[in-house]
Amino acid sequence: MSKPDIHPTWYPEAKVICNGEVVMTVGSTCPKINVEVWSGNHPFYTGTQKIIDTEGRVDRFQKRYAMIGKKVNKEASESDSAEK
């Protein structure tokens, strides 16, 4: 049992508002919650995320990773041909 008059008011249908429109309802101690980003407009969840590469780090990583994969495949194919 909760003690009377010490808990904040609970709003079971609190509205989450993003860019002026209601995006969902949740339970909260605030009747309205204003947010700038939510999963419906965040680039990670919508699939529009872009990797910003200013120093070529992503390219270097991808080249290095591709070379490692080729070495492993090359060694495996050499060992297969040596066994035959």
Secondary structure, DSSP 4 states (H G I P E B T S, - for coil): -PPTTSSPPPEEEEEEEETTEEEEEEEESSSEEEES--TTT-HHHHT------SSSHHHHHHHHHHHHHHHHHHHHHHHHHHH-
